């Protein structure tokens, strides 16, 4: 589930939910509630996350396949 994987990423980055939410400019509990309750996260929020956290592998986030963290070389296609 996307929300659970995102929770793992936030933990790996040693961020609080509040700090993460602020960094992507979403309201309080927009991330923490879905992660804790196993609910879905809107595509507009996922787009913000992809822009602010380019090291987060979008394939891993959406499918669980591959590595959580990508190197700049692997995510070059995102900047095009």
N, C-alpha and C positions, 0 to 999 in steps of 0.2 A: 504494500500500500504506500502511495506517495507520501502521505503525511507522516507515516512512521519512519520512512527513509529520510525525510527532511529533518525529523527530530534527531536522527543519528548524525546527520551532517552538522547540525547546530551544536550538538554535544562535542563532536570531534573538533570543531572550531573553537571550543571553549567559550561559547557565547551564551548569554541568557536569552530567553524568548523575547523579553522587552528590548534588549539591545538589537536583536535580529530584526524585530518588527520595526523599530525606529530606522534601522539602516536601509530598509526597503520602502520606508514611508507608508506603512499600513497601520491601521488602528490596533490598539491594545487587544490582545486575544485573537487576532486574525490568524495567527500561526499557532500559538500555544493551545488554543481550544481544539482545533482539528488534530493536532499531534496527540494530545492527551486523550481525545475521545475517538480517534481513528476515523475522523470524517474527512471529506474531500476538501481540496484547496482549489480555489478558482483559477482559471487560466490567466486572468489578468495579474494575479499575484505571482504565479509561476513565471510569467514574463519578467516581472520586476526582479525576481530572484536571479534569473538567468543573466540579466544585465549587470547586477551588482556583484554577483558571485560567479565569475567566469570559470573558477576552478571546480565548481560543482558540475559533475558529468550529467547532462540532461538525460542521457540514455539510462544511466543508473537510477536517477531520480524517478523516471517514469516506469521503468521495467524491472529494475533490480539487477540488470545485466551489466557486466563490466565493473570498472573501479569507481569508487565514489569520487575521487579527486582526479582531475585530468591536468596534464601539463599544458602550457600555452600552445605548444605545437599541435596537440590533439584537438583543441577547441578553436583553432584558427578560423574555421568555417563560420563560426558565430559572428565574427567581426566583419564579415563581408556583406 
